[in-house]
């Protein structure tokens, strides 16, 4: 079996997929995409494509290294790594189809049959959008009943709604100041987390994302989170200075998570040395399955967990579920809430895109597909309708 061509698809609302074709009629799907930078990743996929034509798609390590080392000595970076990641995802999908096995079997077999998923929670009621539509076609305006009360009460109500949607772990999002010149309402942030913890009880997992704040702010916040029993605190620092993570970890009574914008195993090695408890590589950015399995193995050797980042389309989510099924030190899976739908009291992820969307069970988990490859089969009618919608450069 040989690769014959790479076909790029612009999938609404803003995703980019690659379909790798072969001379046997099999194809693999992947997601080479970088938020708000789609066209440069498309250009990089087109640059890499000639390196793949005529190659055996099942030579996964060989092709990954060939792509990574191409480009006159320039290695890594978000554009190149996102392109490689999406291509690698498609190659694993193809390899699984060629051998008649789901990707998790290629990764070592099923460690778990169901994968736990968490959902973002904000200070407004959760909502869904039609498949292929952006998060908000126009600026969102809170309904009167949503806007009533203070932020902690609104966030607690949103969390209670998501429990009714069968989520058993939530991540709360905040944006404290990233410089000391700007005020940071740390009291308000802590109050919100306390309100949600009271509303959902101690049995529900809670994580907090503080979105790359200032080192001092992160240290202050994390100390105050200690009594709240958090699963982890995410992205306490800007991504450039991984070494500074040690200063947060040393003062943190809560597990520290990071890594959604790091590319390749080398950055994650540095984070493990700094004491990160939870790594968050993104299959569509950090190097695809070929690189993430190495990152997970390094984490396991450091007694750290992996909780993959996934803010993209249902295709990346399906790939992440295959990864989570096989990795022993997997913790929990993120997903993009724009892909949620609700019908008949059931929460589905990927409806419209997938012939068999994921269904969230009362345990807060989704089942692992057993069909060959990623287990992602496009919904013929739904996907055709989605592809007629406008495509945007900005994520979601």
C-alpha positions in Angstrom: 0.0 0.0 0.0 1.3 3.4 -1.0 0.2 7.0 -0.4 -1.1 8.6 -3.6 -2.2 12.1 -2.5 -3.2 14.4 0.4 -6.5 16.1 0.2 -7.3 19.1 2.5 -10.8 19.9 3.6 -12.0 23.1 5.2 -14.7 21.9 7.6 -17.1 24.4 9.1 -17.2 26.2 11.4 -13.4 26.6 11.2 -11.6 23.2 11.2 -9.1 21.8 8.7 -8.9 18.1 8.0 -6.6 16.1 5.8 -7.6 12.9 3.9 -4.6 10.7 2.9 -5.4 8.5 -0.1 -3.7 5.3 -1.0 -3.5 3.0 -4.1 -5.7 0.4 -2.3 -8.6 2.8 -1.9 -8.2 3.1 1.9 -7.9 6.6 3.3 -7.1 8.1 6.7 -8.4 11.3 8.3 -6.5 13.7 10.5 -6.8 17.3 11.7 -3.8 19.6 10.8 -5.0 22.8 12.4 -3.7 25.7 14.5 -6.2 28.0 16.1 -6.6 31.3 14.1 -3.6 30.2 11.8 -5.2 27.7 9.4 -3.8 28.9 6.1 -0.1 28.6 7.2 -0.7 25.1 8.4 -2.4 24.3 5.1 0.7 25.6 3.4 2.9 23.4 5.6 0.9 20.3 4.8 1.3 21.1 1.1 5.0 21.4 1.6 5.2 18.1 3.5 3.0 16.2 1.0 5.7 15.4 -1.6 7.7 13.7 1.2 4.9 11.2 1.7 3.8 10.4 -1.8 4.7 6.8 -2.7 5.5 5.9 0.9 4.0 3.1 2.9 1.6 4.8 5.3 2.2 2.2 8.0 5.8 3.2 8.5 4.7 5.6 11.2 8.0 6.4 13.0 9.9 6.7 9.7 7.4 9.2 8.2 7.2 11.2 11.4 11.0 11.6 11.5 11.1 12.4 7.8 8.6 15.2 8.2 10.2 16.6 11.4 13.7 16.7 10.0 12.6 18.3 6.7 13.0 22.0 6.1 16.8 22.8 6.0 17.3 22.2 9.7 14.3 24.1 11.0 12.6 21.8 13.4 9.5 22.1 15.6 7.3 25.2 16.1 3.5 25.4 16.2 3.0 25.5 12.4 5.2 22.6 11.5 4.2 20.5 14.5 0.4 21.1 13.9 0.8 20.0 10.3 2.8 16.9 11.3 0.2 16.1 14.0 -2.7 16.1 11.7 -0.9 14.0 9.1 0.3 11.6 11.8 -3.3 11.3 13.0 -4.4 10.3 9.5 -1.6 7.8 9.1 -2.6 6.0 12.3 -6.2 6.0 11.1 -5.0 4.5 7.8 -2.8 1.9 9.6 -5.7 0.8 11.8 -7.9 0.4 8.7 -5.2 -1.5 6.9 -4.8 -4.1 9.7 -8.5 -4.0 10.6 -7.9 -2.7 14.2 -8.9 0.3 16.2 -6.0 2.6 16.9 -6.1 1.8 20.7 -5.2 -1.8 19.7 -2.1 -0.5 17.8 -1.2 1.5 20.9 -1.1 -1.6 23.1 -4.7 -2.6 23.6 -7.6 -1.4 25.7 -6.6 -0.3 29.2 -10.2 1.0 29.8 -13.4 0.5 27.9 -14.9 3.9 28.7 -13.1 7.3 28.8 -14.1 10.1 31.2 -14.8 13.5 29.7 -14.9 16.9 31.3 -16.7 20.0 30.2 -16.0 23.7 30.5 -18.2 25.7 32.9 -18.6 29.4 32.8 -20.9 31.9 34.6 -23.7 31.5 32.1 -26.0 28.6 31.3 -24.5 26.0 29.0 -25.9 25.9 25.5 -25.5 24.0 22.2 -25.2 25.2 18.6 -26.2 23.4 15.4 -23.4 21.2 13.9 -21.0 23.4 11.8 -22.1 26.7 13.4 -19.7 28.8 15.4 -19.9 29.2 19.1 -21.9 32.4 18.8 -23.0 33.9 15.4 -23.2 37.3 17.1 -22.2 38.6 20.5 -24.0 36.6 23.2 -26.5 38.4 25.5 -27.4 36.7 28.7 -31.1 36.1 29.2 -32.6 37.9 32.2 -32.7 34.8 34.3 -29.1 34.0 33.4 -27.9 37.4 34.3 -29.5 37.5 37.7 -27.3 37.1 40.7 -23.5 37.4 41.1 -21.0 35.5 39.1 -20.5 32.7 41.8 -24.3 32.0 41.8 -24.5 32.0 38.0 -21.5 29.6 37.8 -23.0 27.3 40.4 -26.3 27.2 38.4 -24.4 26.4 35.2 -22.5 23.6 37.0 -25.8 22.1 38.2 -27.2 22.1 34.7 -24.1 20.3 33.4 -24.6 17.6 36.1 -28.0 17.1 34.5 -26.2 16.6 31.2 -24.3 13.7 32.8 -20.9 15.4 33.1 -19.1 14.2 36.2 -16.1 16.5 36.0 -16.1 20.2 35.2 -13.3 22.8 34.4 -13.9 26.4 35.5 -12.3 29.1 33.4 -10.9 32.4 34.7 -8.6 35.1 33.3 -6.7 36.8 36.1 -4.2 39.5 35.2 -1.0 38.4 33.5 1.0 41.5 34.8 1.1 43.0 38.3 0.2 46.4 36.8 -3.4 45.1 36.3 -5.7 44.4 39.2 -6.7 40.8 39.7 -10.0 39.9 41.5 -8.6 36.8 43.3 -11.3 37.0 45.9 -14.0 36.7 43.2 -12.2 33.8 41.5 -12.0 31.8 44.8 -15.6 32.7 45.6 -16.7 31.2 42.3 -14.9 28.0 42.8 -16.2 27.7 46.4 -19.8 28.2 45.1 -19.4 25.5 42.5 -17.9 23.1 44.9 -20.9 23.6 47.3 -23.3 23.2 44.4 -21.9 19.9 43.0 -20.5 18.3 46.1 -17.3 16.5 46.7 -18.0 13.5 44.4 -17.7 15.6 41.2 -14.3 16.4 39.8 -13.4 20.1 39.5 -10.4 21.6 37.7 -9.6 25.3 37.3 -7.9 26.9 34.4 -6.2 30.3 35.2 -5.0 30.9 31.7 -1.4 31.8 31.9 -1.5 34.4 34.6 1.5 36.0 36.4 3.7 33.8 38.6 2.8 35.7 41.8 -0.9 35.6 41.0 -0.7 31.8 40.3 1.0 31.2 43.6 -1.5 33.2 45.6 -4.5 31.5 43.9 -3.3 27.9 44.2 -2.6 28.3 47.9 -6.2 29.4 48.4 -7.6 26.5 46.3 -6.2 23.9 48.7 -9.4 23.2 50.7 -11.5 22.8 47.6 -10.3 19.3 46.5 -9.4 20.2 42.9 -8.4 17.7 40.3 -5.8 20.1 39.0 -5.0 23.8 38.4 -4.2 24.4 34.7 -1.8 26.8 32.9 -0.5 28.8 35.9 2.1 30.5 33.7 2.8 31.8 30.2 4.0 28.9 28.1 7.5 30.2 27.2 9.3 29.7 30.5 8.7 26.1 31.4 11.5 26.2 34.0 9.5 28.7 36.1 6.9 26.0 36.6 9.1 24.6 39.4 8.4 27.8 41.5 4.7 27.2 41.2 4.8 23.5 41.9 7.0 23.9 45.0 4.5 26.2 46.6 1.4 24.3 45.3 -0.8 22.1 47.5 -2.8 21.3 44.4 -1.7 19.2 41.3 -0.4 21.5 38.5 -1.3 20.9 34.9 0.1 22.4 31.7 1.1 21.8 28.2 -1.6 22.6 25.7 0.7 24.9 23.7 3.9 22.8 23.9 5.1 21.0 20.8 7.1 17.7 20.9 8.5 15.6 23.7 11.3 17.9 24.7 9.1 20.6 26.2 7.2 18.0 28.2 10.5 16.5 29.5 11.4 19.9 30.9 7.9 20.2 32.5 8.3 16.9 34.2 11.6 17.9 35.6 9.9 21.0 37.0 7.4 18.8 38.7 4.2 19.0 36.6 1.7 16.5 37.9 -0.6 16.5 34.8 0.6 16.9 31.2 -1.9 18.2 28.6 -0.5 17.5 25.1 -2.8 18.1 22.2 -2.9 15.3 19.6 -3.4 18.0 16.9 -0.4 20.1 17.9 2.1 18.2 20.0 3.0 15.6 17.4 0.1 13.2 16.9 -0.1 9.6 18.2 3.6 8.9 17.4 4.8 11.7 19.8 2.0 11.5 22.4 2.7 7.9 23.3 6.3 8.9 24.1 5.1 11.9 26.2 2.8 9.6 28.1 5.6 7.1 28.7 7.8 9.8 30.1 5.0 11.0 32.3 4.4 7.5 33.6 8.1 7.3 34.6 7.7 10.5 36.6 4.4 9.4 38.3 2.5 12.1 36.3 -0.8 11.8 34.5 -1.9 12.9 31.0 -5.1 14.8 30.3 -5.0 15.6 26.6 -6.1 19.1 25.4 -8.7 19.0 22.7 -10.5 22.2 21.7 -11.0 21.2 18.1 -13.4 19.2 16.0 -15.0 15.8 16.7 -12.3 14.2 14.6 -9.6 15.2 17.1 -11.9 14.2 19.9 -12.3 10.7 18.4 -8.5 10.4 18.1 -8.1 11.5 21.7 -10.6 8.8 22.9 -8.5 6.1 21.1 -5.4 7.5 22.9 -7.1 7.6 26.3 -8.4 4.1 26.0 -4.8 2.7 25.7 -2.7 4.9 28.0 -2.3 3.6 31.6 -1.6 7.0 33.2 -4.5 8.8 31.3 -6.5 11.0 33.7 -9.4 12.6 31.8 -10.3 14.0 28.4 -11.2 17.5 27.4 -13.6 18.2 24.6 -14.8 21.2 22.7 -18.3 22.2 23.9 -19.3 23.5 20.5 -19.5 19.9 19.5 -22.1 19.1 22.2 -25.8 18.4 21.3 -28.7 17.4 23.4 -31.6 15.2 22.2 -34.0 13.1 24.2 -32.1 13.9 27.4 -28.9 12.5 26.0 -25.6 14.4 25.6 -23.9 13.6 22.3 -20.5 14.8 21.0 -20.0 15.0 17.3 -23.6 14.8 16.0 -23.8 15.8 12.4 -20.1 15.1 11.8 -20.1 11.4 12.8 -22.4 8.6 11.8 -22.3 7.3 15.4 -21.6 10.3 17.7 -20.3 9.7 21.1 -22.9 9.5 23.9 -22.2 10.5 27.4 -23.3 8.0 30.0 -24.4 8.7 33.6 -20.8 7.8 34.6 -19.6 10.9 32.7 -17.8 8.7 30.2 -18.0 7.8 26.5 -17.5 4.3 25.1 -14.4 3.5 23.0 -15.2 2.7 19.3 -14.1 -0.7 18.2 -14.1 -0.2 14.5 -10.8 0.0 12.6 -8.8 3.2 12.7 -10.1 6.2 14.7 -13.6 4.9 14.7 -14.7 8.1 13.0 -17.1 7.5 10.1 -18.5 10.8 8.6 -22.3 11.1 8.7 -23.2 11.2 5.0 -26.2 13.5 5.2 -25.1 15.6 8.2 -21.6 16.1 7.0 -22.8 17.1 3.5 -25.0 19.8 5.1 -22.2 21.0 7.3 -19.9 21.4 4.3 -22.4 23.9 2.7 -22.1 26.3 5.7 -19.6 29.2 5.8 -16.0 28.4 6.9 -14.2 30.9 9.1 -10.5 31.5 9.9 -11.1 32.1 13.6 -11.6 29.0 15.7 -15.1 28.1 16.4 
